[in-house]
Structures are given as structure tokens and as C-alpha cells.
Amino acid sequence: MSVMFGIKLDEELDRRVADYARSKGQAKSEIGRRALIEYLDRHALEEEFKRQIGSLASEDLSYMEELERMAFQNSEWK
């Protein structure tokens, strides 16, 4: 089952989405759908990472910054 989800974009963002969609041969709605999925997936991964790090609170966490940098170095998320 599909449902509609509408959002308002300012002109600059709409132009950027349209340009990107055109360059990929896709509809703006497909670009928006994929962006939402990637955003939500990233948020879920960040929350799981924080949960796991929190469970190690009794251990030495001096390496936490390095772990976080390594975990989120995916260039598509920047």
C-alpha cells in the first residue's frame, strides 16, 4: 500500500532536487523517498551505536571518538 507524503521546499532546494533527479533520470519523488530512507536508516544506526557505547560505560572509553569516526565515515552521509 502506498500513501502520499507532501513537503514544501524552498525554491533553491527544489531546484537542487530537480537537477539531481534529472541527472539520474529519476523523478523528484523517488529522490525524496530514497533520501528519507537513508536519513532514517542513518538515525537508527547512530542510536544503536550510542546504545552499544553506553553499555560499555564501565569500561575504558578513551577510544570512543575513534570508534565514532570509523562508524560514520560513509561519505554519502556528509
NORUR-V295789 format. One line per field, one symbol per residue. ss: DSSP state (a for helix, b for strand, c for the rest). phi: phi as a letter, one per 40 degrees, with the letter a starting at -180 (. if undefined). psi: psi as a letter, one per 40 degrees, with the letter a starting at -180 (. if undefined). A space follows every 10 residues. Layout:
BEGIN
ss: ???
phi: ???
psi: ???
END
This chain:
BEGIN
ss: cccccccccc aaaaaaaaaa aaaacccaaa aaaaaaaaaa aaaaaaaaaa aaaaaccccc cccaaaaaaa acccaaac
phi: .bbcabbcbc cccccccccc ccccgbcdcc cccccccccc cccccccccc ccccccdccc bcccccccdc cbcdcccc
psi: hiiihiihii dddddddddd dddefiiddd dddddddddd dddddddddd ddddeedeih feeddddddd dfehdee.
END
